[in-house]
């Protein structure tokens, strides 16, 4: 009679927890779109963070859109631009940690892409939980905070040019870890406790049969 292999409950517990821990994380998505020459775009400021300007092409090319978002669970976050392919701005995008302009600190920008190939890009970065602000402008209108130690309220260079403006539109997406996809630590502990209890009960039954 062929023997039947029974996986010990303790091993099953370990396998179950490993599966929970290694399950692929779902992702939450936040999208931002608009135009730098749209007077109705409430996200716009001028390069000095004053009111957005619309007097001519040079003025609109130095407007910046500020969009805030929250990272609920720390992890790899993807920032992607898709608007350039549709005729939008050649973007210069800067990420700041925080939502208060006076204290929001520089995290990263798409500098490497902007000064080489330009256009749309994808940036993957590890972010801690918290509030963030994404600044979206035209190439060469860079944040002064990027020079080191600065904050969002330092403003931007004001060097954005109409030749990088396209039709003025931008489309940015933020793909971030979703807290709902991660098992609760308490739930994992309950699973482990139940499986270990089952293992103990099985050992007790085997001793009684012996």
C-alpha positions as CSV (number, residue, x, y, z in Angstrom):
1,X,0.0,0.0,0.0
2,X,1.6,3.3,-1.0
3,X,2.4,5.6,1.9
4,X,0.8,9.0,2.1
5,X,3.0,12.0,2.8
6,X,1.4,14.4,5.3
7,X,3.0,17.8,5.6
8,X,3.6,18.7,9.3
9,X,1.3,21.5,10.5
10,X,4.3,23.6,11.6
11,X,5.7,23.4,8.1
12,X,2.3,24.3,6.7
13,X,2.3,27.3,9.0
14,X,5.6,28.5,7.7
15,X,4.5,28.0,4.1
16,X,1.3,29.9,4.7
17,X,3.1,32.9,6.3
18,X,5.7,32.9,3.5
19,X,2.9,33.0,0.9
20,X,1.3,35.9,2.7
21,X,4.5,37.8,2.9
22,X,5.5,37.2,-0.7
23,X,2.1,37.8,-2.3
24,X,2.4,40.5,-5.0
25,X,1.4,43.9,-3.7
26,X,-1.5,45.6,-5.5
27,X,-1.0,49.2,-6.4
28,X,-3.0,52.4,-6.0
29,X,-2.9,55.0,-8.8
30,X,-3.2,58.7,-8.6
31,X,-3.3,60.8,-11.8
32,X,-2.7,64.5,-12.4
33,X,-3.5,66.3,-15.7
34,X,-4.1,69.9,-16.8
35,X,-2.5,72.7,-18.8
36,X,0.0,75.3,-17.8
37,X,-1.8,78.0,-19.8
38,X,-5.3,77.2,-18.4
39,X,-6.4,80.1,-16.1
40,X,-9.0,77.7,-14.6
41,X,-6.3,75.3,-13.4
42,X,-6.2,75.9,-9.6
43,X,-2.9,74.0,-9.2
44,X,-0.9,76.6,-11.1
45,X,1.6,79.1,-9.6
46,X,4.3,81.2,-11.3
47,X,7.9,80.3,-11.0
48,X,8.3,82.5,-8.0
49,X,5.2,80.8,-6.4
50,X,3.1,83.9,-6.9
51,X,-0.1,83.8,-9.0
52,X,0.2,82.1,-12.4
53,X,0.8,84.4,-15.3
54,X,-0.9,84.2,-18.8
55,X,0.3,87.4,-20.5
56,X,2.4,85.7,-23.2
57,X,4.1,82.5,-24.2
58,X,7.1,83.1,-22.0
59,X,4.9,83.7,-18.9
60,X,2.9,80.5,-19.4
61,X,6.1,78.5,-20.0
62,X,7.1,79.4,-16.5
63,X,4.0,78.4,-14.7
64,X,4.2,75.4,-12.5
65,X,1.5,73.0,-11.4
66,X,1.7,71.8,-7.8
67,X,-0.2,68.6,-7.0
68,X,-0.2,66.9,-3.6
69,X,-0.6,63.2,-2.8
70,X,-0.2,60.9,0.2
71,X,1.8,57.7,0.5
72,X,-0.1,55.5,3.0
73,X,2.4,52.6,2.9
74,X,6.1,53.1,2.3
75,X,7.5,51.3,-0.7
76,X,8.5,51.6,-4.4
77,X,6.6,54.4,-6.0
78,X,6.5,55.0,-9.8
79,X,6.2,58.5,-11.3
80,X,5.4,58.4,-15.0
81,X,4.8,61.1,-17.6
82,X,2.6,60.3,-20.6
83,X,1.5,63.8,-21.8
84,X,4.5,64.7,-24.0
85,X,3.6,61.9,-26.5
86,X,0.2,63.6,-26.9
87,X,1.7,66.9,-27.8
88,X,2.1,68.3,-24.3
89,X,4.9,70.0,-22.5
90,X,8.5,68.7,-22.4
91,X,8.2,68.2,-18.6
92,X,10.5,69.0,-15.8
93,X,9.1,67.3,-12.7
94,X,10.2,67.7,-9.1
95,X,9.1,65.7,-6.1
96,X,9.1,67.3,-2.6
97,X,8.5,65.6,0.8
98,X,5.7,67.4,2.5
99,X,2.7,69.6,1.6
100,X,3.7,72.8,3.3
101,X,5.7,75.0,0.9
102,X,7.9,76.5,3.5
103,X,9.2,73.1,4.7
104,X,8.6,70.6,1.8
105,X,12.1,69.3,1.0
106,X,13.5,68.2,-2.4
107,X,13.4,64.4,-3.0
108,X,14.2,63.9,-6.7
109,X,13.5,65.2,-10.2
110,X,13.6,63.8,-13.8
111,X,16.9,65.7,-14.4
112,X,18.8,62.8,-16.0
113,X,16.0,62.2,-18.5
114,X,15.3,65.9,-19.1
115,X,18.9,66.8,-20.0
116,X,19.5,63.8,-22.2
117,X,16.5,62.6,-24.3
118,X,13.7,64.7,-22.8
119,X,10.0,64.0,-23.2
120,X,8.0,61.4,-21.2
121,X,9.8,59.3,-18.5
122,X,9.3,56.8,-15.8
123,X,10.9,57.2,-12.3
124,X,10.9,54.4,-9.7
125,X,11.8,55.5,-6.1
126,X,11.5,54.2,-2.6
127,X,9.3,56.6,-0.5
128,X,8.4,56.6,3.2
129,X,4.8,57.1,4.3
130,X,3.7,60.7,4.3
131,X,2.5,63.7,2.2
132,X,4.3,64.7,-1.0
133,X,4.1,67.5,-3.5
134,X,4.7,67.0,-7.2
135,X,5.8,70.1,-9.2
136,X,5.2,70.0,-12.9
137,X,6.7,72.5,-15.2
138,X,8.5,73.0,-18.6
139,X,12.1,71.9,-19.1
140,X,14.7,74.3,-17.7
141,X,12.3,75.8,-15.2
142,X,14.0,73.8,-12.4
143,X,13.4,74.0,-8.7
144,X,16.0,76.1,-6.8
145,X,15.8,73.6,-4.0
146,X,17.5,71.0,-6.3
147,X,20.8,72.8,-5.8
148,X,20.9,71.3,-2.3
149,X,19.2,71.9,1.1
150,X,16.4,74.0,-0.3
151,X,12.6,73.8,0.0
152,X,9.6,74.3,-2.3
153,X,9.1,77.9,-1.3
154,X,12.5,78.8,-2.8
155,X,10.7,78.8,-6.1
156,X,12.0,77.9,-9.6
157,X,14.5,79.2,-12.0
158,X,12.1,80.9,-14.5
159,X,14.1,79.6,-17.4
160,X,11.3,77.6,-19.0
161,X,11.1,78.3,-22.8
162,X,8.1,78.3,-25.2
163,X,10.0,75.9,-27.4
164,X,9.4,73.2,-24.8
165,X,5.7,74.1,-24.2
166,X,3.9,72.1,-26.9
167,X,0.2,72.5,-26.4
168,X,0.7,73.3,-22.7
169,X,-0.8,70.1,-21.3
170,X,0.6,67.6,-18.9
171,X,-0.4,64.1,-17.8
172,X,1.4,62.5,-14.8
173,X,0.6,59.3,-12.9
174,X,1.7,58.1,-9.5
175,X,1.6,54.3,-8.9
176,X,2.2,53.6,-5.2
177,X,2.0,50.7,-2.8
178,X,-1.6,49.9,-1.6
179,X,-1.9,49.4,2.2
180,X,-5.0,47.2,1.5
181,X,-2.8,44.5,-0.2
182,X,-0.6,43.8,2.7
183,X,-1.7,41.2,5.3
184,X,-2.4,42.6,8.8
185,X,0.4,41.5,11.2
186,X,-2.3,40.4,13.7
187,X,-4.0,38.2,11.1
188,X,-0.7,36.5,10.3
189,X,-0.1,35.9,14.0
190,X,-3.6,34.3,14.3
191,X,-2.9,32.0,11.4
192,X,0.4,30.9,12.9
193,X,-1.2,30.3,16.4
194,X,-4.0,28.2,14.9
195,X,-1.7,26.1,12.8
196,X,0.7,25.5,15.7
197,X,-2.2,24.5,17.9
198,X,-3.3,22.0,15.2
199,X,0.2,20.6,15.2
200,X,0.2,20.2,19.0
201,X,-3.2,18.5,18.8
202,X,-1.9,16.1,16.2
203,X,1.1,15.2,18.3
204,X,-1.2,14.5,21.3
205,X,-3.4,12.2,19.2
206,X,-0.4,10.2,18.0
207,X,0.9,9.8,21.5
208,X,-2.5,8.4,22.6
209,X,-2.7,6.0,19.7
210,X,0.8,4.7,20.6
